[in-house]
Amino acid sequence: MKKSIQIGASDFKELIEGNHYFVDKSLLIKEFLENGAKIILTSRPRRFGKTLNLSMLKYFFDIRTKEETKELFNGLKIENEKGLMKLQGEYPVIFLTFKNQKYLTYEDFKEGIKLLLSNLYKDHEYLLHSDKLSEFDKKDFKEIVSRSASIALLSEGISNLMRYINKHYEKKVMLFIDEYDVPIQEGYIRGYYDEMMSLIRNLLTSALKDNIYLEKSMITGILRVAKESIFSGLNNLEVNTILGYDFNDKFGFIEDEIEQLLKYYNAEGDLGNIRDWYNGYIFGGKIIYNPWSVLNYLKKRKEGFIPYWINSSSNDLIKGLLIKGDNNIKIELEELIEGNSINKVIDDSIVMAEVEDSNENIWSFLTLSGYLKPVTMENIRGKLHCELKIPNEEVHIFYENLIQRWFQESMTNQRYELMLSALINGDIEIFQGLFKEFVLNNLSYFDLSGKEPERVYHAFVLGMLVSLSEDYEVKSNKESGYGRYDVMIIPKDTSKLGIIIEFKKIDYFLNYTIEEATNAALKQIEDKKYEAELLERGISNLIKLAIVFKGKEIRVTEAKSS
């Protein structure tokens, strides 16, 4: 039996030499070499093995460690590719990762880049002893190492290092860049996006665009972000997102790999639950399991099935996008929470600065980041139309927790639970008071000035979907605006109270009174015989409510028993 599973392994050499379990992705090397593009940008969700895979590429090609790393590939699939094994240890390599470049300010970020490049240059300190570098080269080299370089020299840091290495070895360089978009997201969240983009753009463009010292490059990140102009004008760039078919089985675990893994650790009986919790991602038509969550589960089986991937990051950007989303976002989030799908046009070239500008951008961001999966895809006149669903139970829990957070921020959780308890127990007077508090807090929270209570409708329904799901089925017709918005709360225990709610909004420019709207809502419940579904299910104990909004005035009225 091999040693225990190593969680979060990002160093290929350490993983192999430690005799840890390795899901063999070595044919990534073959696909990388056979791909005709000189620069390959491969985006995948976080924790899907991007760093480990780039580390494997580094150890395969690195000329400095040829003899000591050759044995790392013994018994792996790439060993059978004899023609490709001749390239093992034949290239100088630069490997750097931006995954830790998370800073509160631009000044801190700039210092972080100086430190990142200083450490990168120290790894190639042998160049200071090379007789092929000029004294001018060595002077600039030392300025990078000492972190005293100007912005201009810093911006050429990767490009210059490639030139130095090329001079020394007289060979072109393999360049591997990991998590290039971490600074982009961080700069966006922290408010120094524009300054950060200028530095990152200069640093990467100088290394990649028309660089005669570059043999081949792979870049990884979560997003493509091609429109950021970082990669604009590159002559030989190929982009592979989760929507594409290249490298679609090289990041994350496929079904065969999961079956072998579970068999090795005598956990075949867990396959069904693992599918429910950690499966469901679709990369280029292939079903993919979340490697981070599967490995965590196998290592901590006694703890049961819990959300490992979701809990491995703060998810601040995702939460912010959904919380601030408009009414349509709330409606469609209801559909997803209920296990249904939504149909959206997905753009895999997101501009980070514009991610909040449209719902299409938000859904695209969620899909490319792994929070939704494209069940079907169809290219219609150049636009990719996708049917989207929540991939698995782990991510479903994330959305439920997000909804609970809304209410904790707009109303204490205790008072929200009291409001729902009053509702399902028929204490309408108490419910009305607490519901008014909930609405007013949410109108303020969403900065709607009372003019668009639809968001409150959907926030309320989302909360019920999450909070009442164990004992009740919550159904809604999801229509809103000038007409109705029906909600039905169906108890799983038929002896409990069933509830029908009809929402009415009176626009501020109309002359309808609260009383008229209330009567119309209650009449609609009767005329359309909404109670029929409850009666068919054997639920005879029920109440009918009209909830009417006019500006910030709210009234909750129960229909009188007939």
C-alpha positions in Angstrom: 0.0 0.0 0.0 1.3 3.4 -0.9 1.6 6.2 1.7 -1.5 8.2 2.6 -2.8 10.5 0.0 -1.1 13.8 -0.2 -3.6 16.6 -0.2 -2.9 19.7 -2.3 0.3 18.3 -3.8 1.7 20.8 -6.3 5.3 19.4 -6.7 5.4 16.4 -9.1 8.9 15.3 -7.9 7.9 15.4 -4.2 4.7 13.4 -5.0 6.5 10.7 -7.0 9.6 10.4 -4.7 7.3 10.2 -1.7 5.6 7.2 -3.2 2.2 8.9 -2.9 -0.7 7.9 -5.1 -0.5 9.6 -8.5 -3.3 9.8 -11.0 -1.3 9.5 -14.1 -1.7 12.6 -16.2 1.7 12.2 -18.0 0.1 12.1 -21.4 -0.4 15.8 -20.9 3.3 16.0 -22.1 2.4 14.3 -25.3 -0.6 16.5 -26.0 1.4 19.6 -25.1 4.2 18.7 -27.6 1.9 17.6 -30.4 -0.2 20.8 -30.1 0.8 23.1 -32.9 0.4 26.3 -30.9 3.5 27.9 -29.4 1.6 29.4 -26.5 -1.2 27.4 -24.9 -3.6 29.0 -22.4 -5.5 26.4 -20.5 -8.1 27.6 -18.0 -9.6 25.4 -15.4 -11.4 25.9 -12.0 -9.2 26.2 -8.9 -7.9 23.0 -7.2 -8.1 20.9 -10.4 -4.4 20.1 -10.7 -3.1 23.0 -12.7 0.1 23.6 -10.6 0.9 19.9 -10.3 0.6 19.4 -14.1 2.9 22.4 -14.9 5.3 21.0 -12.3 5.3 17.7 -14.2 6.1 19.5 -17.4 8.9 21.4 -15.7 10.6 18.2 -14.4 10.2 16.5 -17.8 11.9 19.1 -19.8 14.3 20.8 -17.4 17.9 20.4 -18.7 19.4 21.2 -15.3 17.8 18.1 -13.7 17.8 15.6 -16.6 19.6 12.7 -14.9 18.0 13.0 -11.4 14.4 13.4 -12.7 14.4 10.8 -15.5 13.3 8.0 -13.1 10.3 10.1 -12.1 8.6 9.0 -15.3 9.3 5.3 -14.9 6.1 3.3 -15.2 4.0 6.3 -16.3 2.1 6.4 -19.6 4.5 8.8 -21.2 7.3 6.2 -20.9 5.7 4.3 -23.7 6.1 7.2 -26.1 9.7 6.5 -27.0 10.0 9.2 -29.5 8.9 11.8 -26.9 11.0 10.5 -24.1 14.1 11.6 -26.1 13.0 15.2 -25.3 13.2 14.5 -21.6 15.7 16.9 -20.0 16.5 18.7 -23.3 15.3 22.2 -22.6 16.0 25.0 -20.2 12.8 25.8 -18.3 11.3 28.8 -16.5 8.4 28.0 -14.1 6.6 30.6 -12.0 3.3 30.8 -10.3 1.2 33.9 -9.5 -1.1 32.0 -7.1 0.2 33.8 -4.0 0.0 37.3 -5.5 -2.9 38.5 -3.4 -2.4 41.9 -1.9 -4.6 44.7 -0.4 -3.0 47.5 -2.3 -1.1 48.1 -5.6 2.1 49.1 -3.7 2.0 45.7 -1.9 1.3 44.0 -5.2 4.3 45.6 -6.8 6.5 44.6 -4.0 5.1 41.1 -4.3 6.1 41.0 -8.0 9.6 42.2 -7.1 9.9 39.4 -4.6 8.5 36.8 -7.1 11.0 37.7 -9.8 13.8 38.0 -7.3 13.2 34.4 -6.2 12.8 33.3 -9.8 16.2 34.8 -10.7 17.8 33.3 -7.6 16.7 29.9 -8.9 18.9 30.7 -11.9 21.8 32.2 -10.1 24.2 30.0 -12.0 23.8 32.6 -14.8 25.9 35.1 -12.8 28.9 32.7 -13.3 28.3 32.3 -17.0 30.9 33.7 -19.3 28.2 34.1 -22.0 26.4 36.9 -20.2 27.7 40.5 -20.4 28.5 42.6 -17.4 25.4 44.7 -18.3 23.3 41.6 -18.2 24.7 40.6 -14.8 24.1 44.1 -13.5 20.4 44.0 -14.5 20.2 40.5 -13.1 21.5 41.6 -9.7 19.0 44.5 -9.6 16.1 42.1 -10.0 17.6 39.8 -7.3 18.1 42.7 -4.9 14.5 44.0 -5.6 15.9 47.4 -6.6 14.9 47.3 -10.3 12.9 50.0 -11.9 9.4 49.3 -13.2 10.8 49.3 -16.7 13.3 46.6 -15.9 10.8 44.7 -13.8 8.4 44.6 -16.7 11.1 42.9 -18.8 11.9 40.5 -16.0 10.7 37.2 -17.5 11.8 38.2 -21.1 15.3 39.1 -20.0 15.7 35.9 -18.0 14.7 33.9 -21.1 17.4 35.8 -23.1 20.0 35.1 -20.4 19.2 31.4 -20.3 19.2 31.2 -24.1 22.7 32.8 -24.2 23.9 30.3 -21.6 22.5 27.1 -23.0 22.1 28.2 -26.7 18.7 26.6 -26.6 15.2 28.1 -26.5 13.3 28.1 -23.3 10.1 26.3 -22.2 8.0 28.8 -20.2 5.4 27.6 -17.7 3.2 30.2 -16.0 0.7 29.1 -13.4 -2.4 31.0 -12.1 -1.7 34.1 -14.2 -5.1 35.6 -13.4 -4.9 35.6 -9.6 -3.5 39.2 -9.6 -6.3 40.2 -12.1 -9.1 39.0 -9.8 -7.4 40.3 -6.7 -6.8 43.8 -8.3 -10.5 43.8 -9.3 -11.7 43.0 -5.8 -9.3 45.3 -4.0 -9.7 48.3 -6.3 -6.3 48.6 -7.9 -7.2 46.8 -11.1 -6.0 49.4 -13.7 -2.5 49.8 -12.2 -2.1 46.0 -11.7 -3.2 45.4 -15.3 -0.5 47.7 -16.7 2.3 45.8 -14.9 1.0 42.3 -15.6 0.3 43.1 -19.2 3.8 44.4 -19.7 5.4 41.6 -17.8 3.6 38.8 -19.7 3.5 40.4 -23.2 7.2 41.1 -23.2 7.8 37.4 -22.4 5.3 36.0 -24.9 4.9 38.3 -27.9 7.3 37.7 -30.7 9.9 36.3 -28.3 12.7 34.6 -30.3 13.9 32.9 -27.1 10.7 31.0 -26.5 10.4 27.3 -27.5 6.9 26.7 -26.2 4.7 27.8 -23.3 1.7 26.7 -21.3 -0.2 29.2 -19.1 -2.9 28.2 -16.6 -5.6 30.2 -14.8 -9.2 30.0 -13.9 -10.4 32.3 -16.6 -9.5 33.0 -20.2 -9.8 36.8 -19.9 -8.5 37.2 -23.4 -10.1 40.5 -23.9 -7.9 42.0 -21.1 -5.3 42.8 -23.8 -2.7 40.8 -21.9 -2.6 38.3 -24.8 -3.8 40.6 -27.6 -1.6 40.4 -30.7 0.0 37.1 -29.8 0.6 35.4 -33.1 0.5 31.8 -32.0 -1.8 31.5 -29.0 -4.3 28.8 -28.5 -7.0 29.0 -25.7 -8.5 25.9 -24.1 -11.3 26.6 -21.7 -13.6 24.0 -20.1 -15.8 24.5 -23.1 -13.2 23.2 -25.5 -12.0 19.7 -26.3 -8.2 19.9 -26.0 -6.7 18.7 -22.7 -10.3 17.9 -21.6 -9.2 14.8 -19.6 -5.9 16.2 -18.2 -7.2 18.3 -15.4 -9.5 16.7 -12.8 -10.3 12.9 -12.6 -12.3 11.0 -15.2 -14.5 8.0 -14.5 -11.8 5.3 -15.1 -9.3 7.1 -12.9 -11.9 7.3 -10.1 -12.7 3.6 -10.3 -9.0 2.7 -10.1 -8.5 5.1 -7.2 -11.4 3.7 -5.2 -10.4 0.1 -5.9 -6.9 0.8 -4.7 -8.2 2.2 -1.4 -11.0 -0.4 -1.0 -13.7 2.3 -1.3 -15.7 1.0 -4.3 -18.9 1.2 -2.3 -18.5 4.9 -2.1 -18.7 5.6 -5.8 -22.4 6.5 -5.8 -22.0 9.1 -3.1 -18.8 10.4 -4.7 -20.7 11.0 -7.9 -23.5 12.9 -6.2 -21.1 15.1 -4.2 -18.0 15.6 -6.3 -18.8 14.7 -9.9 -20.7 16.6 -12.5 -18.1 18.9 -14.1 -18.1 18.8 -17.9 -14.8 19.7 -19.7 -15.1 19.5 -23.4 -17.8 16.8 -23.2 -16.0 14.7 -20.7 -17.5 14.1 -17.2 -14.9 15.2 -14.6 -14.6 14.6 -10.9 -13.2 17.3 -8.5 -9.8 15.9 -7.6 -9.4 18.1 -4.5 -12.7 16.9 -2.9 -12.3 13.2 -3.9 -8.8 13.0 -2.4 -9.8 14.9 0.7 -12.7 12.5 1.1 -10.6 9.4 0.7 -8.1 10.7 3.3 -10.8 11.6 5.8 -13.5 9.0 5.1 -14.6 8.9 8.8 -15.7 12.5 8.5 -18.2 11.6 5.7 -19.2 13.6 2.7 -18.6 17.3 3.2 -17.9 20.3 0.9 -14.1 20.2 0.6 -13.6 22.3 -2.6 -16.1 25.0 -1.7 -14.5 25.4 1.8 -11.0 25.7 0.3 -11.5 29.4 -0.7 -13.3 32.5 0.5 -15.4 32.7 -2.7 -15.7 36.4 -2.1 -16.0 37.4 -5.7 -18.6 34.8 -6.5 -20.7 35.8 -3.4 -20.5 39.4 -4.3 -21.7 38.9 -7.9 -24.7 36.9 -6.8 -25.7 39.0 -3.9 -25.6 42.2 -6.0 -27.3 40.5 -8.9 -30.6 41.8 -10.3 -34.0 40.3 -10.1 -33.4 37.9 -13.0 -30.4 36.5 -11.2 -32.5 35.8 -8.2 -35.2 34.1 -10.2 -32.8 31.9 -12.1 -30.9 31.1 -8.9 -34.3 29.7 -7.6 -34.4 27.4 -10.6 -30.9 26.2 -10.0 -31.5 25.6 -6.3 -34.6 23.6 -7.1 -32.4 21.3 -9.3 -33.6 22.7 -12.6 -31.5 24.1 -15.5 -31.3 27.6 -17.1 -30.4 28.4 -20.6 -27.7 31.1 -21.2 -25.3 32.4 -23.7 -21.8 31.8 -22.4 -18.8 33.9 -23.3 -15.5 32.4 -22.4 -13.7 35.7 -23.1 -14.7 37.6 -19.9 -13.4 41.1 -19.3 -12.8 41.1 -15.5 -13.6 44.8 -15.2 -17.0 44.3 -16.8 -18.0 41.1 -15.1 -20.8 42.8 -13.2 -22.1 44.7 -16.2 -24.4 42.0 -17.4 -26.1 38.8 -16.3 -24.5 37.0 -19.2 -21.0 37.9 -17.8 -22.0 36.6 -14.3 -23.3 33.3 -15.6 -20.2 32.9 -17.8 -18.0 33.6 -14.8 -19.8 31.0 -12.7 -19.6 28.4 -15.5 -15.9 28.9 -16.2 -15.1 28.9 -12.5 -16.8 25.6 -11.8 -19.9 26.8 -10.0 -22.1 25.7 -12.9 -21.8 23.0 -15.5 -22.8 23.2 -19.2 -25.1 20.2 -19.7 -25.6 20.9 -23.4 -23.8 23.4 -25.7 -24.9 24.6 -29.1 -23.2 27.2 -31.3 -25.8 29.4 -32.9 -24.4 32.1 -35.2 -21.2 32.4 -33.3 -22.7 32.4 -29.8 -22.5 29.5 -27.4 -25.9 28.6 -26.0 -25.6 26.4 -22.9 -28.0 24.6 -20.6 -26.6 25.1 -17.1 -27.0 23.3 -13.9 -25.4 23.1 -10.5 -22.8 20.4 -10.8 -23.1 18.5 -7.6 -24.2 18.5 -3.9 -21.0 20.2 -2.8 -21.7 23.2 -4.9 -25.4 23.1 -4.1 -24.5 23.6 -0.5 -22.4 26.6 -1.4 -25.5 28.3 -3.0 -27.6 27.4 0.1 -25.0 28.9 2.4 -24.8 32.0 0.2 -28.6 32.5 0.6 -28.4 32.1 4.3 -25.7 34.8 4.4 -28.0 37.3 2.7 -30.5 37.0 5.5 -27.8 37.1 8.2 -26.7 40.4 6.7 -30.2 41.9 6.2 -31.9 40.4 9.2 -30.6 38.4 12.1 -30.8 34.7 11.5 -32.8 34.2 14.6 -35.5 36.7 13.6 -35.6 35.2 10.1 -36.2 31.8 11.5 -38.9 33.2 13.8 -40.6 34.8 10.8 -40.7 31.5 8.9 -41.8 29.6 12.0 -44.7 32.1 12.5 -45.7 31.6 8.8 -45.8 27.8 8.8 -47.6 27.8 12.2 -50.2 30.2 10.9 -49.3 33.1 13.3 -50.0 35.6 10.6 -49.9 38.7 12.8 -46.4 37.9 14.1 -45.4 36.9 10.6 -46.6 40.2 9.2 -44.5 42.3 11.6 -41.4 40.3 11.0 -42.0 40.2 7.2 -42.2 44.0 7.1 -38.9 44.2 8.9 -37.4 41.8 6.4 -38.7 43.7 3.4 -37.5 47.1 4.7 -34.1 45.8 5.5 -33.8 44.2 2.1 -35.0 47.2 0.2 -32.3 49.2 1.9 -29.8 46.4 1.4 -30.4 46.2 -2.3 -30.7 50.0 -2.5 -34.0 49.9 -4.4 -35.8 52.7 -2.6 -38.9 50.5 -2.5 -39.5 50.7 -6.2 -38.5 47.1 -7.1 -39.7 44.7 -4.5 -39.5 41.8 -6.9 -36.0 41.2 -5.6 -37.4 40.9 -2.1 -40.0 38.3 -3.4 -37.2 36.2 -4.8 -34.9 36.6 -1.8 -37.8 35.5 0.4 -38.6 32.5 -1.8 -34.9 31.5 -2.0 -34.7 31.7 1.8 -37.7 29.4 2.1 -36.3 27.0 -0.4 -33.2 26.6 1.7 -34.7 26.9 5.2 -37.8 24.8 4.8 -36.5 22.1 2.4 -36.3 19.3 4.9 -40.0 19.5 5.9 -41.6 21.4 3.0 -41.7 21.6 -0.8 -41.7 25.2 -1.8 -43.1 26.0 -5.3 -43.4 29.2 -7.1 -44.4 30.3 -10.6 -41.5 32.7 -10.8 -43.5 35.4 -12.6 -43.0 38.9 -11.3 -43.4 42.6 -12.3 -46.9 44.0 -12.9 -48.8 40.8 -12.2 -48.6 38.0 -9.8 -46.0 36.0 -7.9 -47.5 32.9 -6.4 -45.9 30.8 -3.7 -47.1 27.4 -2.4 -45.6 25.8 0.7 -46.5 22.1 0.7 -45.8 20.2 3.9 -44.4 16.7 3.6 -46.4 15.8 6.7 -50.0 16.1 5.5 -51.2 16.9 9.0 -49.3 20.2 8.9 -50.4 23.5 7.5 -50.3 24.1 3.7 -49.9 27.7 2.6 -50.8 29.6 -0.6 -49.3 33.1 -1.0 -50.3 35.6 -3.7 -48.0 38.6 -4.1 -49.2 41.9 -5.6 -47.2 45.0 -6.4 -48.9 48.3 -6.9 -46.7 50.6 -8.9 -46.4 54.0 -7.4 -48.0 55.8 -10.3 -51.2 53.7 -10.1 -54.3 54.7 -8.1 -55.1 51.2 -6.8 -55.4 51.0 -3.0 -53.9 48.4 -0.8 -57.4 47.1 -0.1 -58.3 46.7 -3.8 -55.1 44.9 -4.5 -55.6 42.6 -1.4 -59.1 41.7 -2.5 -57.9 41.1 -6.1 -55.1 38.8 -4.8 -57.4 36.7 -2.6 -60.0 36.5 -5.4 -57.3 35.2 -7.8 -56.4 32.4 -5.3 -60.1 31.4 -5.2 -60.8 31.8 -8.9 -57.8 29.9 -10.1 -58.4 27.2 -7.4 -54.8 27.1 -6.3 -55.8 25.0 -3.3 -56.6 22.0 -5.6 -53.0 20.7 -5.5 -52.9 20.8 -1.7 -56.2 19.0 -1.4 -55.1 16.4 -3.9 -52.1 15.7 -1.7 -54.3 15.1 1.3 -53.6 18.5 2.9 -56.9 19.9 4.2 -55.4 22.3 6.8 -54.4 25.4 4.7 -54.3 29.1 4.7 -54.4 31.6 1.9 -52.4 34.9 2.1 -52.3 38.1 0.1 -49.1 40.1 0.4 -49.4 43.5 -1.2 -46.6 46.1 -1.7 -47.1 49.8 -2.5 -43.7 51.5 -2.2 -42.5 50.6 1.3 -46.1 50.0 2.6 -46.7 46.2 3.0 -49.9 44.4 4.1 -50.3 40.7 4.8 -53.9 39.5 4.8 -55.3 36.0 5.4 -58.4 34.9 3.6 -61.4 34.4 5.8 -62.6 30.9 6.2 -65.6 30.2 3.9 
